[in-house]
Amino acid sequence: MAVAYPRQLYLRVDKPLLAALTKAADDAGENISAFARKRLREAVGLPPEAPMISADRSPRSDRRGAA
């Protein structure tokens, strides 16, 4: 049986970390979410860019049309 992993991760950050992330993202000219995602991927040894799977291909979207 396949394991379904969450597609979103929510992190609670303190004000100094949020300020640092916001400044670094602004300096890089990126959206803070994209910037943080890239840095997290790099931190765990993954390439900074990953192919995104569109929402319409997720298992949950397959059930939306089912009656």
mmCIF file as Biopython writes it, N, C-alpha, C and O atoms, coordinates in Angstrom:
data_model
#
loop_
_atom_site.group_PDB
_atom_site.id
_atom_site.type_symbol
_atom_site.label_atom_id
_atom_site.label_alt_id
_atom_site.label_comp_id
_atom_site.label_asym_id
_atom_site.label_entity_id
_atom_site.label_seq_id
_atom_site.pdbx_PDB_ins_code
_atom_site.Cartn_x
_atom_site.Cartn_y
_atom_site.Cartn_z
_atom_site.occupancy
_atom_site.B_iso_or_equiv
_atom_site.auth_seq_id
_atom_site.auth_asym_id
_atom_site.pdbx_PDB_model_num
ATOM 1   N N  . MET A ? 1  ? 0.847   -1.179 0.000   1.0 0.0 1  A 1 
ATOM 2   C CA . MET A ? 1  ? 0.000   0.000  0.000   1.0 0.0 1  A 1 
ATOM 3   C C  . MET A ? 1  ? 0.893   1.243  0.000   1.0 0.0 1  A 1 
ATOM 4   O O  . MET A ? 1  ? 1.859   1.322  0.759   1.0 0.0 1  A 1 
ATOM 5   N N  . ALA A ? 2  ? 0.570   2.184  -0.833  1.0 0.0 2  A 1 
ATOM 6   C CA . ALA A ? 2  ? 1.357   3.410  -0.954  1.0 0.0 2  A 1 
ATOM 7   C C  . ALA A ? 2  ? 1.090   4.343  0.226   1.0 0.0 2  A 1 
ATOM 8   O O  . ALA A ? 2  ? -0.023  4.418  0.748   1.0 0.0 2  A 1 
ATOM 9   N N  . VAL A ? 3  ? 2.126   5.036  0.621   1.0 0.0 3  A 1 
ATOM 10  C CA . VAL A ? 3  ? 2.012   6.013  1.707   1.0 0.0 3  A 1 
ATOM 11  C C  . VAL A ? 3  ? 1.777   7.385  1.094   1.0 0.0 3  A 1 
ATOM 12  O O  . VAL A ? 3  ? 2.476   7.777  0.160   1.0 0.0 3  A 1 
ATOM 13  N N  . ALA A ? 4  ? 0.812   8.105  1.607   1.0 0.0 4  A 1 
ATOM 14  C CA . ALA A ? 4  ? 0.523   9.460  1.122   1.0 0.0 4  A 1 
ATOM 15  C C  . ALA A ? 4  ? 1.170   10.459 2.076   1.0 0.0 4  A 1 
ATOM 16  O O  . ALA A ? 4  ? 0.815   10.531 3.252   1.0 0.0 4  A 1 
ATOM 17  N N  . TYR A ? 5  ? 2.114   11.221 1.559   1.0 0.0 5  A 1 
ATOM 18  C CA . TYR A ? 5  ? 2.782   12.237 2.360   1.0 0.0 5  A 1 
ATOM 19  C C  . TYR A ? 5  ? 2.086   13.578 2.176   1.0 0.0 5  A 1 
ATOM 20  O O  . TYR A ? 5  ? 1.524   13.842 1.113   1.0 0.0 5  A 1 
ATOM 21  N N  . PRO A ? 6  ? 2.118   14.429 3.200   1.0 0.0 6  A 1 
ATOM 22  C CA . PRO A ? 6  ? 1.495   15.752 3.045   1.0 0.0 6  A 1 
ATOM 23  C C  . PRO A ? 6  ? 2.203   16.564 1.972   1.0 0.0 6  A 1 
ATOM 24  O O  . PRO A ? 6  ? 3.419   16.462 1.808   1.0 0.0 6  A 1 
ATOM 25  N N  . ARG A ? 7  ? 1.449   17.358 1.253   1.0 0.0 7  A 1 
ATOM 26  C CA . ARG A ? 7  ? 2.008   18.156 0.169   1.0 0.0 7  A 1 
ATOM 27  C C  . ARG A ? 7  ? 2.392   19.545 0.640   1.0 0.0 7  A 1 
ATOM 28  O O  . ARG A ? 7  ? 3.088   20.270 -0.071  1.0 0.0 7  A 1 
ATOM 29  N N  . GLN A ? 8  ? 1.951   19.920 1.822   1.0 0.0 8  A 1 
ATOM 30  C CA . GLN A ? 8  ? 2.272   21.246 2.337   1.0 0.0 8  A 1 
ATOM 31  C C  . GLN A ? 8  ? 2.836   21.111 3.737   1.0 0.0 8  A 1 
ATOM 32  O O  . GLN A ? 8  ? 2.461   20.220 4.499   1.0 0.0 8  A 1 
ATOM 33  N N  . LEU A ? 9  ? 3.736   22.008 4.053   1.0 0.0 9  A 1 
ATOM 34  C CA . LEU A ? 9  ? 4.366   22.025 5.362   1.0 0.0 9  A 1 
ATOM 35  C C  . LEU A ? 9  ? 4.215   23.431 5.926   1.0 0.0 9  A 1 
ATOM 36  O O  . LEU A ? 9  ? 4.548   24.418 5.269   1.0 0.0 9  A 1 
ATOM 37  N N  . TYR A ? 10 ? 3.718   23.506 7.128   1.0 0.0 10 A 1 
ATOM 38  C CA . TYR A ? 10 ? 3.565   24.807 7.772   1.0 0.0 10 A 1 
ATOM 39  C C  . TYR A ? 10 ? 4.551   24.876 8.930   1.0 0.0 10 A 1 
ATOM 40  O O  . TYR A ? 10 ? 4.612   23.972 9.763   1.0 0.0 10 A 1 
ATOM 41  N N  . LEU A ? 11 ? 5.308   25.941 8.972   1.0 0.0 11 A 1 
ATOM 42  C CA . LEU A ? 11 ? 6.301   26.136 10.024  1.0 0.0 11 A 1 
ATOM 43  C C  . LEU A ? 11 ? 5.980   27.393 10.809  1.0 0.0 11 A 1 
ATOM 44  O O  . LEU A ? 11 ? 5.575   28.408 10.242  1.0 0.0 11 A 1 
ATOM 45  N N  . ARG A ? 12 ? 6.162   27.317 12.096  1.0 0.0 12 A 1 
ATOM 46  C CA . ARG A ? 12 ? 6.024   28.511 12.930  1.0 0.0 12 A 1 
ATOM 47  C C  . ARG A ? 12 ? 7.421   29.099 13.085  1.0 0.0 12 A 1 
ATOM 48  O O  . ARG A ? 12 ? 8.346   28.415 13.524  1.0 0.0 12 A 1 
ATOM 49  N N  . VAL A ? 13 ? 7.565   30.355 12.727  1.0 0.0 13 A 1 
ATOM 50  C CA . VAL A ? 13 ? 8.869   31.016 12.835  1.0 0.0 13 A 1 
ATOM 51  C C  . VAL A ? 13 ? 8.742   32.229 13.739  1.0 0.0 13 A 1 
ATOM 52  O O  . VAL A ? 13 ? 7.694   32.872 13.802  1.0 0.0 13 A 1 
ATOM 53  N N  . ASP A ? 14 ? 9.827   32.529 14.437  1.0 0.0 14 A 1 
ATOM 54  C CA . ASP A ? 14 ? 9.810   33.704 15.301  1.0 0.0 14 A 1 
ATOM 55  C C  . ASP A ? 14 ? 10.070  34.958 14.469  1.0 0.0 14 A 1 
ATOM 56  O O  . ASP A ? 14 ? 10.450  34.874 13.301  1.0 0.0 14 A 1 
ATOM 57  N N  . LYS A ? 15 ? 9.863   36.105 15.077  1.0 0.0 15 A 1 
ATOM 58  C CA . LYS A ? 15 ? 9.983   37.371 14.342  1.0 0.0 15 A 1 
ATOM 59  C C  . LYS A ? 15 ? 11.372  37.608 13.754  1.0 0.0 15 A 1 
ATOM 60  O O  . LYS A ? 15 ? 11.469  38.051 12.609  1.0 0.0 15 A 1 
ATOM 61  N N  . PRO A ? 16 ? 12.459  37.328 14.495  1.0 0.0 16 A 1 
ATOM 62  C CA . PRO A ? 16 ? 13.780  37.552 13.891  1.0 0.0 16 A 1 
ATOM 63  C C  . PRO A ? 16 ? 14.031  36.665 12.666  1.0 0.0 16 A 1 
ATOM 64  O O  . PRO A ? 16 ? 14.621  37.118 11.685  1.0 0.0 16 A 1 
ATOM 65  N N  . LEU A ? 17 ? 13.589  35.415 12.718  1.0 0.0 17 A 1 
ATOM 66  C CA . LEU A ? 17 ? 13.769  34.525 11.569  1.0 0.0 17 A 1 
ATOM 67  C C  . LEU A ? 17 ? 12.918  34.983 10.391  1.0 0.0 17 A 1 
ATOM 68  O O  . LEU A ? 17 ? 13.379  34.964 9.250   1.0 0.0 17 A 1 
ATOM 69  N N  . LEU A ? 18 ? 11.696  35.389 10.655  1.0 0.0 18 A 1 
ATOM 70  C CA . LEU A ? 18 ? 10.832  35.887 9.587   1.0 0.0 18 A 1 
ATOM 71  C C  . LEU A ? 18 ? 11.429  37.139 8.950   1.0 0.0 18 A 1 
ATOM 72  O O  . LEU A ? 18 ? 11.406  37.291 7.729   1.0 0.0 18 A 1 
ATOM 73  N N  . ALA A ? 19 ? 11.957  38.026 9.773   1.0 0.0 19 A 1 
ATOM 74  C CA . ALA A ? 19 ? 12.578  39.247 9.245   1.0 0.0 19 A 1 
ATOM 75  C C  . ALA A ? 19 ? 13.787  38.905 8.377   1.0 0.0 19 A 1 
ATOM 76  O O  . ALA A ? 19 ? 13.983  39.500 7.317   1.0 0.0 19 A 1 
ATOM 77  N N  . ALA A ? 20 ? 14.598  37.946 8.829   1.0 0.0 20 A 1 
ATOM 78  C CA . ALA A ? 20 ? 15.778  37.549 8.058   1.0 0.0 20 A 1 
ATOM 79  C C  . ALA A ? 20 ? 15.380  36.892 6.742   1.0 0.0 20 A 1 
ATOM 80  O O  . ALA A ? 20 ? 15.981  37.172 5.704   1.0 0.0 20 A 1 
ATOM 81  N N  . LEU A ? 21 ? 14.376  36.023 6.774   1.0 0.0 21 A 1 
ATOM 82  C CA . LEU A ? 21 ? 13.902  35.385 5.541   1.0 0.0 21 A 1 
ATOM 83  C C  . LEU A ? 21 ? 13.320  36.406 4.576   1.0 0.0 21 A 1 
ATOM 84  O O  . LEU A ? 21 ? 13.573  36.346 3.373   1.0 0.0 21 A 1 
ATOM 85  N N  . THR A ? 22 ? 12.549  37.336 5.100   1.0 0.0 22 A 1 
ATOM 86  C CA . THR A ? 22 ? 11.943  38.365 4.260   1.0 0.0 22 A 1 
ATOM 87  C C  . THR A ? 22 ? 13.008  39.232 3.603   1.0 0.0 22 A 1 
ATOM 88  O O  . THR A ? 22 ? 12.923  39.529 2.412   1.0 0.0 22 A 1 
ATOM 89  N N  . LYS A ? 23 ? 14.007  39.635 4.375   1.0 0.0 23 A 1 
ATOM 90  C CA . LYS A ? 23 ? 15.086  40.461 3.825   1.0 0.0 23 A 1 
ATOM 91  C C  . LYS A ? 23 ? 15.876  39.691 2.772   1.0 0.0 23 A 1 
ATOM 92  O O  . LYS A ? 23 ? 16.173  40.230 1.705   1.0 0.0 23 A 1 
ATOM 93  N N  . ALA A ? 24 ? 16.217  38.441 3.060   1.0 0.0 24 A 1 
ATOM 94  C CA . ALA A ? 24 ? 16.989  37.637 2.107   1.0 0.0 24 A 1 
ATOM 95  C C  . ALA A ? 24 ? 16.201  37.402 0.826   1.0 0.0 24 A 1 
ATOM 96  O O  . ALA A ? 24 ? 16.765  37.457 -0.266  1.0 0.0 24 A 1 
ATOM 97  N N  . ALA A ? 25 ? 14.902  37.141 0.948   1.0 0.0 25 A 1 
ATOM 98  C CA . ALA A ? 25 ? 14.062  36.937 -0.236  1.0 0.0 25 A 1 
ATOM 99  C C  . ALA A ? 25 ? 13.966  38.224 -1.043  1.0 0.0 25 A 1 
ATOM 100 O O  . ALA A ? 25 ? 14.054  38.193 -2.271  1.0 0.0 25 A 1 
ATOM 101 N N  . ASP A ? 26 ? 13.789  39.350 -0.370  1.0 0.0 26 A 1 
ATOM 102 C CA . ASP A ? 26 ? 13.742  40.644 -1.066  1.0 0.0 26 A 1 
ATOM 103 C C  . ASP A ? 26 ? 15.057  40.933 -1.787  1.0 0.0 26 A 1 
ATOM 104 O O  . ASP A ? 26 ? 15.065  41.380 -2.934  1.0 0.0 26 A 1 
ATOM 105 N N  . ASP A ? 27 ? 16.168  40.670 -1.099  1.0 0.0 27 A 1 
ATOM 106 C CA . ASP A ? 27 ? 17.487  40.894 -1.702  1.0 0.0 27 A 1 
ATOM 107 C C  . ASP A ? 27 ? 17.689  40.024 -2.940  1.0 0.0 27 A 1 
ATOM 108 O O  . ASP A ? 27 ? 18.342  40.434 -3.899  1.0 0.0 27 A 1 
ATOM 109 N N  . ALA A ? 28 ? 17.119  38.813 -2.907  1.0 0.0 28 A 1 
ATOM 110 C CA . ALA A ? 28 ? 17.243  37.891 -4.037  1.0 0.0 28 A 1 
ATOM 111 C C  . ALA A ? 28 ? 16.188  38.170 -5.110  1.0 0.0 28 A 1 
ATOM 112 O O  . ALA A ? 28 ? 16.241  37.601 -6.200  1.0 0.0 28 A 1 
ATOM 113 N N  . GLY A ? 29 ? 15.229  39.050 -4.796  1.0 0.0 29 A 1 
ATOM 114 C CA . GLY A ? 29 ? 14.164  39.361 -5.745  1.0 0.0 29 A 1 
ATOM 115 C C  . GLY A ? 29 ? 13.174  38.227 -5.918  1.0 0.0 29 A 1 
ATOM 116 O O  . GLY A ? 29 ? 12.604  38.046 -6.994  1.0 0.0 29 A 1 
ATOM 117 N N  . GLU A ? 30 ? 12.971  37.459 -4.846  1.0 0.0 30 A 1 
ATOM 118 C CA . GLU A ? 30 ? 12.075  36.305 -4.914  1.0 0.0 30 A 1 
ATOM 119 C C  . GLU A ? 30 ? 10.930  36.439 -3.922  1.0 0.0 30 A 1 
ATOM 120 O O  . GLU A ? 30 ? 10.995  37.212 -2.966  1.0 0.0 30 A 1 
ATOM 121 N N  . ASN A ? 31 ? 9.894   35.677 -4.174  1.0 0.0 31 A 1 
ATOM 122 C CA . ASN A ? 31 ? 8.787   35.515 -3.247  1.0 0.0 31 A 1 
ATOM 123 C C  . ASN A ? 31 ? 9.326   34.778 -2.021  1.0 0.0 31 A 1 
ATOM 124 O O  . ASN A ? 31 ? 10.149  33.873 -2.160  1.0 0.0 31 A 1 
ATOM 125 N N  . ILE A ? 32 ? 8.876   35.151 -0.832  1.0 0.0 32 A 1 
ATOM 126 C CA . ILE A ? 32 ? 9.412   34.533 0.382   1.0 0.0 32 A 1 
ATOM 127 C C  . ILE A ? 32 ? 9.141   33.029 0.424   1.0 0.0 32 A 1 
ATOM 128 O O  . ILE A ? 32 ? 9.990   32.271 0.892   1.0 0.0 32 A 1 
ATOM 129 N N  . SER A ? 33 ? 7.983   32.582 -0.051  1.0 0.0 33 A 1 
ATOM 130 C CA . SER A ? 33 ? 7.674   31.152 -0.036  1.0 0.0 33 A 1 
ATOM 131 C C  . SER A ? 33 ? 8.608   30.377 -0.950  1.0 0.0 33 A 1 
ATOM 132 O O  . SER A ? 33 ? 9.127   29.328 -0.568  1.0 0.0 33 A 1 
ATOM 133 N N  . ALA A ? 34 ? 8.823   30.887 -2.152  1.0 0.0 34 A 1 
ATOM 134 C CA . ALA A ? 34 ? 9.724   30.218 -3.097  1.0 0.0 34 A 1 
ATOM 135 C C  . ALA A ? 34 ? 11.151  30.227 -2.560  1.0 0.0 34 A 1 
ATOM 136 O O  . ALA A ? 34 ? 11.862  29.228 -2.664  1.0 0.0 34 A 1 
ATOM 137 N N  . PHE A ? 35 ? 11.567  31.348 -1.989  1.0 0.0 35 A 1 
ATOM 138 C CA . PHE A ? 35 ? 12.913  31.464 -1.432  1.0 0.0 35 A 1 
ATOM 139 C C  . PHE A ? 35 ? 13.113  30.451 -0.304  1.0 0.0 35 A 1 
ATOM 140 O O  . PHE A ? 35 ? 14.111  29.731 -0.284  1.0 0.0 35 A 1 
ATOM 141 N N  . ALA A ? 36 ? 12.167  30.397 0.630   1.0 0.0 36 A 1 
ATOM 142 C CA . ALA A ? 36 ? 12.279  29.478 1.764   1.0 0.0 36 A 1 
ATOM 143 C C  . ALA A ? 36 ? 12.259  28.027 1.294   1.0 0.0 36 A 1 
ATOM 144 O O  . ALA A ? 36 ? 13.008  27.199 1.812   1.0 0.0 36 A 1 
ATOM 145 N N  . ARG A ? 37 ? 11.407  27.710 0.316   1.0 0.0 37 A 1 
ATOM 146 C CA . ARG A ? 37 ? 11.328  26.343 -0.211  1.0 0.0 37 A 1 
ATOM 147 C C  . ARG A ? 37 ? 12.673  25.921 -0.814  1.0 0.0 37 A 1 
ATOM 148 O O  . ARG A ? 37 ? 13.142  24.807 -0.580  1.0 0.0 37 A 1 
ATOM 149 N N  . LYS A ? 38 ? 13.285  26.814 -1.585  1.0 0.0 38 A 1 
ATOM 150 C CA . LYS A ? 38 ? 14.589  26.502 -2.190  1.0 0.0 38 A 1 
ATOM 151 C C  . LYS A ? 38 ? 15.640  26.261 -1.117  1.0 0.0 38 A 1 
ATOM 152 O O  . LYS A ? 38 ? 16.422  25.315 -1.211  1.0 0.0 38 A 1 
ATOM 153 N N  . ARG A ? 39 ? 15.661  27.115 -0.099  1.0 0.0 39 A 1 
ATOM 154 C CA . ARG A ? 39 ? 16.672  26.977 0.943   1.0 0.0 39 A 1 
ATOM 155 C C  . ARG A ? 39 ? 16.460  25.713 1.770   1.0 0.0 39 A 1 
ATOM 156 O O  . ARG A ? 39 ? 17.431  25.074 2.175   1.0 0.0 39 A 1 
ATOM 157 N N  . LEU A ? 40 ? 15.213  25.345 2.024   1.0 0.0 40 A 1 
ATOM 158 C CA . LEU A ? 40 ? 14.945  24.094 2.744   1.0 0.0 40 A 1 
ATOM 159 C C  . LEU A ? 40 ? 15.395  22.893 1.926   1.0 0.0 40 A 1 
ATOM 160 O O  . LEU A ? 40 ? 15.978  21.955 2.468   1.0 0.0 40 A 1 
ATOM 161 N N  . ARG A ? 41 ? 15.125  22.918 0.616   1.0 0.0 41 A 1 
ATOM 162 C CA . ARG A ? 41 ? 15.556  21.810 -0.247  1.0 0.0 41 A 1 
ATOM 163 C C  . ARG A ? 41 ? 17.075  21.695 -0.240  1.0 0.0 41 A 1 
ATOM 164 O O  . ARG A ? 41 ? 17.611  20.590 -0.150  1.0 0.0 41 A 1 
ATOM 165 N N  . GLU A ? 42 ? 17.773  22.820 -0.334  1.0 0.0 42 A 1 
ATOM 166 C CA . GLU A ? 42 ? 19.235  22.807 -0.303  1.0 0.0 42 A 1 
ATOM 167 C C  . GLU A ? 42 ? 19.751  22.287 1.040   1.0 0.0 42 A 1 
ATOM 168 O O  . GLU A ? 42 ? 20.749  21.568 1.086   1.0 0.0 42 A 1 
ATOM 169 N N  . ALA A ? 43 ? 19.075  22.648 2.126   1.0 0.0 43 A 1 
ATOM 170 C CA . ALA A ? 43 ? 19.511  22.243 3.463   1.0 0.0 43 A 1 
ATOM 171 C C  . ALA A ? 43 ? 19.471  20.731 3.657   1.0 0.0 43 A 1 
ATOM 172 O O  . ALA A ? 43 ? 20.258  20.188 4.432   1.0 0.0 43 A 1 
ATOM 173 N N  . VAL A ? 44 ? 18.573  20.050 2.969   1.0 0.0 44 A 1 
ATOM 174 C CA . VAL A ? 44 ? 18.480  18.592 3.098   1.0 0.0 44 A 1 
ATOM 175 C C  . VAL A ? 44 ? 19.146  17.869 1.936   1.0 0.0 44 A 1 
ATOM 176 O O  . VAL A ? 44 ? 19.004  16.654 1.797   1.0 0.0 44 A 1 
ATOM 177 N N  . GLY A ? 45 ? 19.870  18.607 1.104   1.0 0.0 45 A 1 
ATOM 178 C CA . GLY A ? 45 ? 20.651  17.983 0.048   1.0 0.0 45 A 1 
ATOM 179 C C  . GLY A ? 45 ? 19.917  17.708 -1.247  1.0 0.0 45 A 1 
ATOM 180 O O  . GLY A ? 45 ? 20.377  16.905 -2.059  1.0 0.0 45 A 1 
ATOM 181 N N  . LEU A ? 46 ? 18.787  18.357 -1.457  1.0 0.0 46 A 1 
ATOM 182 C CA . LEU A ? 46 ? 18.045  18.199 -2.705  1.0 0.0 46 A 1 
ATOM 183 C C  . LEU A ? 46 ? 18.334  19.384 -3.612  1.0 0.0 46 A 1 
ATOM 184 O O  . LEU A ? 46 ? 18.724  20.449 -3.134  1.0 0.0 46 A 1 
ATOM 185 N N  . PRO A ? 47 ? 18.147  19.210 -4.917  1.0 0.0 47 A 1 
ATOM 186 C CA . PRO A ? 47 ? 18.341  20.356 -5.806  1.0 0.0 47 A 1 
ATOM 187 C C  . PRO A ? 47 ? 17.340  21.460 -5.463  1.0 0.0 47 A 1 
ATOM 188 O O  . PRO A ? 47 ? 16.218  21.169 -5.048  1.0 0.0 47 A 1 
ATOM 189 N N  . PRO A ? 48 ? 17.737  22.729 -5.634  1.0 0.0 48 A 1 
ATOM 190 C CA . PRO A ? 48 ? 16.852  23.834 -5.252  1.0 0.0 48 A 1 
ATOM 191 C C  . PRO A ? 48 ? 15.562  23.900 -6.060  1.0 0.0 48 A 1 
ATOM 192 O O  . PRO A ? 48 ? 14.555  24.410 -5.568  1.0 0.0 48 A 1 
ATOM 193 N N  . GLU A ? 49 ? 15.573  23.401 -7.272  1.0 0.0 49 A 1 
ATOM 194 C CA . GLU A ? 49 ? 14.369  23.410 -8.104  1.0 0.0 49 A 1 
ATOM 195 C C  . GLU A ? 49 ? 13.845  21.989 -8.229  1.0 0.0 49 A 1 
ATOM 196 O O  . GLU A ? 49 ? 14.602  21.063 -8.523  1.0 0.0 49 A 1 
ATOM 197 N N  . ALA A ? 50 ? 12.567  21.823 -8.009  1.0 0.0 50 A 1 
ATOM 198 C CA . ALA A ? 50 ? 11.952  20.509 -8.150  1.0 0.0 50 A 1 
ATOM 199 C C  . ALA A ? 50 ? 10.732  20.640 -9.030  1.0 0.0 50 A 1 
ATOM 200 O O  . ALA A ? 50 ? 10.049  21.664 -8.999  1.0 0.0 50 A 1 
ATOM 201 N N  . PRO A ? 51 ? 10.451  19.619 -9.814  1.0 0.0 51 A 1 
ATOM 202 C CA . PRO A ? 51 ? 9.236   19.691 -10.623 1.0 0.0 51 A 1 
ATOM 203 C C  . PRO A ? 51 ? 8.012   19.717 -9.716  1.0 0.0 51 A 1 
ATOM 204 O O  . PRO A ? 51 ? 7.891   18.911 -8.794  1.0 0.0 51 A 1 
ATOM 205 N N  . MET A ? 52 ? 7.128   20.634 -9.983  1.0 0.0 52 A 1 
ATOM 206 C CA . MET A ? 52 ? 5.909   20.743 -9.188  1.0 0.0 52 A 1 
ATOM 207 C C  . MET A ? 52 ? 4.819   19.914 -9.848  1.0 0.0 52 A 1 
ATOM 208 O O  . MET A ? 52 ? 4.651   19.953 -11.067 1.0 0.0 52 A 1 
ATOM 209 N N  . ILE A ? 53 ? 4.092   19.176 -9.052  1.0 0.0 53 A 1 
ATOM 210 C CA . ILE A ? 53 ? 2.972   18.390 -9.558  1.0 0.0 53 A 1 
ATOM 211 C C  . ILE A ? 53 ? 1.735   19.247 -9.404  1.0 0.0 53 A 1 
ATOM 212 O O  . ILE A ? 53 ? 1.443   19.745 -8.317  1.0 0.0 53 A 1 
ATOM 213 N N  . SER A ? 54 ? 1.015   19.415 -10.486 1.0 0.0 54 A 1 
ATOM 214 C CA . SER A ? 54 ? -0.165  20.279 -10.426 1.0 0.0 54 A 1 
ATOM 215 C C  . SER A ? 54 ? -1.241  19.648 -9.558  1.0 0.0 54 A 1 
ATOM 216 O O  . SER A ? 54 ? -1.293  18.428 -9.404  1.0 0.0 54 A 1 
ATOM 217 N N  . ALA A ? 55 ? -2.090  20.480 -8.999  1.0 0.0 55 A 1 
ATOM 218 C CA . ALA A ? 55 ? -3.136  20.025 -8.085  1.0 0.0 55 A 1 
ATOM 219 C C  . ALA A ? 55 ? -4.099  19.062 -8.759  1.0 0.0 55 A 1 
ATOM 220 O O  . ALA A ? 55 ? -4.655  18.184 -8.098  1.0 0.0 55 A 1 
ATOM 221 N N  . ASP A ? 56 ? -4.307  19.210 -10.071 1.0 0.0 56 A 1 
ATOM 222 C CA . ASP A ? 56 ? -5.272  18.341 -10.733 1.0 0.0 56 A 1 
ATOM 223 C C  . ASP A ? 56 ? -4.751  16.918 -10.889 1.0 0.0 56 A 1 
ATOM 224 O O  . ASP A ? 56 ? -5.507  16.039 -11.304 1.0 0.0 56 A 1 
ATOM 225 N N  . ARG A ? 57 ? -3.487  16.664 -10.572 1.0 0.0 57 A 1 
ATOM 226 C CA . ARG A ? 57 ? -2.940  15.322 -10.658 1.0 0.0 57 A 1 
ATOM 227 C C  . ARG A ? 57 ? -2.848  14.660 -9.291  1.0 0.0 57 A 1 
ATOM 228 O O  . ARG A ? 57 ? -2.398  13.519 -9.193  1.0 0.0 57 A 1 
ATOM 229 N N  . SER A ? 58 ? -3.259  15.344 -8.246  1.0 0.0 58 A 1 
ATOM 230 C CA . SER A ? 58 ? -3.154  14.770 -6.912  1.0 0.0 58 A 1 
ATOM 231 C C  . SER A ? 58 ? -4.289  13.774 -6.680  1.0 0.0 58 A 1 
ATOM 232 O O  . SER A ? 58 ? -5.354  13.896 -7.284  1.0 0.0 58 A 1 
ATOM 233 N N  . PRO A ? 59 ? -4.063  12.784 -5.805  1.0 0.0 59 A 1 
ATOM 234 C CA . PRO A ? 59 ? -5.107  11.788 -5.536  1.0 0.0 59 A 1 
ATOM 235 C C  . PRO A ? 59 ? -6.390  12.419 -5.013  1.0 0.0 59 A 1 
ATOM 236 O O  . PRO A ? 59 ? -7.483  11.940 -5.315  1.0 0.0 59 A 1 
ATOM 237 N N  . ARG A ? 60 ? -6.269  13.486 -4.233  1.0 0.0 60 A 1 
ATOM 238 C CA . ARG A ? 60 ? -7.450  14.126 -3.665  1.0 0.0 60 A 1 
ATOM 239 C C  . ARG A ? 60 ? -8.346  14.696 -4.764  1.0 0.0 60 A 1 
ATOM 240 O O  . ARG A ? 60 ? -9.571  14.614 -4.666  1.0 0.0 60 A 1 
ATOM 241 N N  . SER A ? 61 ? -7.747  15.273 -5.811  1.0 0.0 61 A 1 
ATOM 242 C CA . SER A ? 61 ? -8.556  15.876 -6.868  1.0 0.0 61 A 1 
ATOM 243 C C  . SER A ? 61 ? -9.322  14.814 -7.651  1.0 0.0 61 A 1 
ATOM 244 O O  . SER A ? 61 ? -10.367 15.106 -8.234  1.0 0.0 61 A 1 
ATOM 245 N N  . ASP A ? 62 ? -8.805  13.576 -7.669  1.0 0.0 62 A 1 
ATOM 246 C CA . ASP A ? 62 ? -9.504  12.502 -8.371  1.0 0.0 62 A 1 
ATOM 247 C C  . ASP A ? 62 ? -10.833 12.178 -7.698  1.0 0.0 62 A 1 
ATOM 248 O O  . ASP A ? 62 ? -11.771 11.725 -8.353  1.0 0.0 62 A 1 
ATOM 249 N N  . ARG A ? 63 ? -10.911 12.409 -6.402  1.0 0.0 63 A 1 
ATOM 250 C CA . ARG A ? 63 ? -12.133 12.081 -5.666  1.0 0.0 63 A 1 
ATOM 251 C C  . ARG A ? 63 ? -13.163 13.197 -5.706  1.0 0.0 63 A 1 
ATOM 252 O O  . ARG A ? 63 ? -14.325 12.963 -5.374  1.0 0.0 63 A 1 
ATOM 253 N N  . ARG A ? 64 ? -12.777 14.384 -6.095  1.0 0.0 64 A 1 
ATOM 254 C CA . ARG A ? 64 ? -13.715 15.511 -6.076  1.0 0.0 64 A 1 
ATOM 255 C C  . ARG A ? 64 ? -14.889 15.299 -7.013  1.0 0.0 64 A 1 
ATOM 256 O O  . ARG A ? 64 ? -16.018 15.672 -6.695  1.0 0.0 64 A 1 
ATOM 257 N N  . GLY A ? 65 ? -14.626 14.703 -8.165  1.0 0.0 65 A 1 
ATOM 258 C CA . GLY A ? 65 ? -15.693 14.515 -9.134  1.0 0.0 65 A 1 
ATOM 259 C C  . GLY A ? 65 ? -16.554 13.293 -8.855  1.0 0.0 65 A 1 
ATOM 260 O O  . GLY A ? 65 ? -17.618 13.128 -9.450  1.0 0.0 65 A 1 
ATOM 261 N N  . ALA A ? 66 ? -16.095 12.438 -7.951  1.0 0.0 66 A 1 
ATOM 262 C CA . ALA A ? 66 ? -16.842 11.210 -7.662  1.0 0.0 66 A 1 
ATOM 263 C C  . ALA A ? 66 ? -18.101 11.533 -6.869  1.0 0.0 66 A 1 
ATOM 264 O O  . ALA A ? 66 ? -18.094 12.381 -5.977  1.0 0.0 66 A 1 
ATOM 265 N N  . ALA A ? 67 ? -19.157 10.852 -7.207  1.0 0.0 67 A 1 
ATOM 266 C CA . ALA A ? 67 ? -20.420 11.093 -6.502  1.0 0.0 67 A 1 
ATOM 267 C C  . ALA A ? 67 ? -20.752 9.950  -5.594  1.0 0.0 67 A 1 
ATOM 268 O O  . ALA A ? 67 ? -21.781 9.978  -4.918  1.0 0.0 67 A 1 
#
